C-alpha cells in the first residue's frame, strides 16, 4: 500500500522522501505471543497520521513524500526487496527512507535488557549508519527544540543487535 503527497517545488517535487513501515506480524509460537501492536501497528498508525498531516497542509513540503507500507519484513524483508525491484518512483530520485517501527513501547528504561532496549516516555531510538550528516543535523536540531530525547546508542553496522544492518536492502 502506498500514498504520495506531491511536493510544492517545481523541481524538488521530483525528489522523494519515503516514510515506511511494515504491516506484517509473526503472531505467536507456543505460549510466546509477539507484540504486533507494538512492532508493526504503531509504525503503521504513525504513517497514517503523518500522511494525513502532510496532506492537510496548505503549503505542501518542497519534496514529494511517498508513504509506503510493506509486508513480509519479519520473515525476510520481502516487501522492501519487492519495492526495490518494482519501485513506484525512480530509485535515483529517492533521497531518504525514514522507517517507522516499534514506536508504541510503553515500558521504561528500567525494563531494558541487552536484547530489548527501551527508552523513557520522551525517548526515541534513531538507528542510523551515519550515511547522512544532513539528516542527523536535522534530527539533532529537533532534539534540541522539543521534549524528545533522541538516542543513537543502537546505531551502526557493528552494533551487537544489528538493528541497522538487518534493515539494509542492497540496491543493484
Secondary structure in CASP SS format (residue, H / E / C, confidence):
PFRMAT SS
TARGET T0000
AUTHOR 0000-0000-0000
METHOD secondary structure of the structure
MODEL  1
X C 1.00
X E 1.00
X E 1.00
X E 1.00
X E 1.00
X C 1.00
X C 1.00
X C 1.00
X C 1.00
X C 1.00
X C 1.00
X H 1.00
X H 1.00
X H 1.00
X C 1.00
X E 1.00
X E 1.00
X E 1.00
X E 1.00
X E 1.00
X E 1.00
X E 1.00
X C 1.00
X C 1.00
X C 1.00
X C 1.00
X C 1.00
X E 1.00
X E 1.00
X C 1.00
X C 1.00
X E 1.00
X E 1.00
X C 1.00
X C 1.00
X H 1.00
X H 1.00
X H 1.00
X H 1.00
X H 1.00
X H 1.00
X H 1.00
X H 1.00
X H 1.00
X H 1.00
X H 1.00
X H 1.00
X H 1.00
X H 1.00
X H 1.00
X H 1.00
X H 1.00
X H 1.00
X H 1.00
X H 1.00
X H 1.00
X C 1.00
X C 1.00
X C 1.00
X C 1.00
X C 1.00
X C 1.00
X C 1.00
X E 1.00
X E 1.00
X E 1.00
X E 1.00
X E 1.00
X E 1.00
X E 1.00
X C 1.00
X C 1.00
X C 1.00
X C 1.00
X C 1.00
X C 1.00
X C 1.00
X H 1.00
X H 1.00
X H 1.00
X H 1.00
X H 1.00
X H 1.00
X H 1.00
X H 1.00
X C 1.00
X C 1.00
X C 1.00
X C 1.00
X C 1.00
X H 1.00
X H 1.00
X H 1.00
X E 1.00
X E 1.00
X E 1.00
X E 1.00
X E 1.00
X E 1.00
X C 1.00
X C 1.00
X C 1.00
X C 1.00
X C 1.00
X C 1.00
X C 1.00
X C 1.00
X C 1.00
X H 1.00
X H 1.00
X H 1.00
X C 1.00
X C 1.00
X C 1.00
X C 1.00
X C 1.00
X C 1.00
X C 1.00
X C 1.00
X C 1.00
X C 1.00
X C 1.00
X E 1.00
X E 1.00
X E 1.00
X C 1.00
X C 1.00
X C 1.00
X C 1.00
X C 1.00
X C 1.00
X C 1.00
X H 1.00
X H 1.00
X H 1.00
X H 1.00
X H 1.00
X H 1.00
X H 1.00
X H 1.00
X H 1.00
X H 1.00
X H 1.00
X H 1.00
X H 1.00
X C 1.00
X C 1.00
X C 1.00
X E 1.00
X E 1.00
X E 1.00
X C 1.00
X C 1.00
X C 1.00
X C 1.00
X C 1.00
X C 1.00
X C 1.00
X C 1.00
X C 1.00
X C 1.00
X C 1.00
X C 1.00
X C 1.00
X H 1.00
X H 1.00
X H 1.00
X C 1.00
X C 1.00
X C 1.00
X C 1.00
X C 1.00
END
